Amino acid sequence: METTIVQLNEWVVKLPKKLEVLSEAAASNRPAPKNWSPKEIAGHLCDSAIHNLQRFINVQHKKTPLALTPYKQDEWVELQHYQATSMAEIVALWRSLNKQIASVLSHIPTEKYMYQFELEGGKFVSLEWLAKDYIAHLEHHIKQIDAQLPLGGKVNEKRT
């Protein structure tokens, strides 16, 4: 779990730097009508943080296995109005939520790392697995943002 917490703390520093330099136009650009803009992806990462923070807390004090229920991601992004929110506000929310997640994870006793969640379909995963998956999910969406953004404001260049 220590590596996961270190990775999250690194992203709490790196991701805001990456996102805060974007113009509102670049941050609001949807690559296709049904695809999220970088602002909406960052907003989705806030929603993910909200849900996972609850999970990381609840699994410690509720009877396990705890059902890991999905949420309606598209509806959350739409109803949170991330597209109409400044990137600076979204980044501040994301940073704050993830600092709190890192704090919660860092205070979980080792013996609770194996507490269980039940996924749809009857598969069971540990708290430690879920924390690692949270980072993998974050990095997946960071790659999506990177793929959409031009380097240095040049339209034809893509970030690697």
C-alpha positions in Angstrom: 0.0 0.0 0.0 3.0 2.3 0.6 3.9 2.4 -3.1 0.3 3.2 -4.0 0.2 6.1 -1.5 3.5 7.4 -2.9 2.2 7.2 -6.4 -1.0 9.1 -5.4 1.0 11.8 -3.7 3.2 12.2 -6.8 0.1 12.6 -9.0 -1.3 15.2 -6.5 1.7 17.3 -7.4 2.1 16.4 -11.1 -1.5 16.4 -12.4 -2.4 19.9 -11.3 0.8 21.2 -13.0 -0.2 19.5 -16.2 -3.8 20.7 -16.2 -3.4 24.2 -14.9 -1.5 25.4 -17.9 -4.3 24.5 -20.3 -6.3 27.3 -21.9 -10.1 27.0 -21.2 -10.6 26.4 -24.9 -8.2 23.4 -24.9 -9.6 22.1 -21.7 -13.1 22.3 -23.0 -12.5 20.7 -26.4 -14.4 17.5 -26.9 -12.6 15.3 -29.5 -16.0 13.8 -30.6 -19.6 14.7 -29.6 -20.0 11.8 -27.1 -16.4 12.0 -25.8 -15.4 13.9 -22.7 -13.3 17.0 -22.8 -10.2 17.2 -20.6 -12.3 19.2 -18.1 -14.9 16.5 -18.1 -12.3 13.8 -17.7 -10.7 15.7 -14.8 -14.3 16.1 -13.4 -14.8 12.3 -13.7 -11.6 11.8 -11.7 -13.2 14.0 -9.0 -16.3 11.8 -9.0 -14.1 8.7 -8.9 -12.3 10.2 -5.9 -15.6 11.0 -4.1 -16.8 7.4 -4.6 -13.5 5.8 -3.7 -13.0 7.9 -0.6 -16.3 6.6 0.7 -15.3 3.1 -0.1 -11.9 3.4 1.6 -13.6 4.6 4.7 -16.7 2.4 4.7 -14.8 -0.9 4.3 -12.9 -0.2 7.5 -16.0 0.0 9.7 -18.8 -1.8 7.9 -19.3 -5.6 7.7 -17.3 -7.0 4.9 -17.4 -8.0 2.1 -18.7 -4.6 1.2 -20.6 -4.4 -2.1 -18.7 -2.3 -4.6 -21.6 -0.6 -6.4 -21.0 1.2 -9.7 -22.3 4.7 -10.3 -23.6 6.4 -13.5 -20.4 8.1 -14.6 -21.9 10.0 -17.6 -24.8 11.3 -15.5 -22.4 12.4 -12.7 -20.2 14.3 -15.2 -23.2 16.0 -16.8 -25.0 16.9 -13.5 -21.8 18.3 -12.0 -21.5 20.7 -15.0 -17.8 20.2 -15.3 -17.8 21.5 -18.9 -19.1 24.9 -17.6 -16.7 24.9 -14.6 -13.2 26.4 -14.8 -10.3 24.0 -15.0 -8.8 25.7 -12.0 -11.9 24.9 -9.9 -11.9 21.2 -11.0 -8.2 20.9 -10.3 -8.6 22.4 -6.9 -11.4 19.9 -6.1 -9.4 17.0 -7.5 -6.3 17.9 -5.5 -8.2 18.3 -2.3 -10.0 15.0 -2.7 -6.9 13.1 -3.5 -4.9 14.6 -0.6 -7.7 13.3 1.6 -7.6 9.8 0.0 -3.8 9.7 0.5 -4.3 10.6 4.1 -7.0 8.0 4.7 -4.9 5.3 3.0 -1.8 6.2 5.0 -3.7 5.7 8.2 -5.3 2.3 7.4 -3.7 -0.4 9.6 -1.9 -3.1 7.6 -4.3 -5.8 8.8 -7.2 -4.1 7.1 -5.5 -4.1 3.6 -7.2 -7.5 2.9 -10.7 -6.4 3.8 -13.0 -7.4 1.0 -15.2 -5.8 -1.6 -17.6 -7.8 -3.7 -17.9 -6.7 -7.3 -20.9 -7.3 -9.5 -20.7 -10.9 -10.7 -19.6 -12.2 -7.3 -15.8 -11.5 -7.6 -14.0 -10.4 -4.5 -11.2 -7.9 -4.3 -9.2 -6.5 -1.4 -8.9 -2.9 -0.2 -5.3 -3.0 -1.3 -6.4 -4.1 -4.8 -9.0 -1.3 -5.0 -6.4 1.3 -4.0 -4.0 0.0 -6.7 -6.9 0.0 -9.2 -7.7 3.6 -8.3 -4.2 4.6 -9.4 -4.5 2.5 -12.6 -7.8 4.2 -13.4 -6.3 7.6 -12.7 -3.4 6.9 -15.0 -5.7 5.6 -17.8 -7.6 8.9 -17.8 -4.4 11.0 -17.7 -3.3 9.2 -20.9 -6.6 10.1 -22.4 -6.1 13.8 -21.5 -2.5 13.7 -22.9 -3.7 12.2 -26.2 -6.1 15.1 -26.6 -3.8 18.0 -25.9 -1.5 19.7 -28.2 2.0 20.5 -27.0 2.9 24.1 -26.5 -0.3 25.2 -28.1 0.6 23.8 -31.5 -2.4 22.1 -33.0 -0.7 19.3 -34.9 1.5 18.1 -32.0 0.4 15.6 -29.4 1.8 14.9 -26.0 3.4 11.5 -25.4 
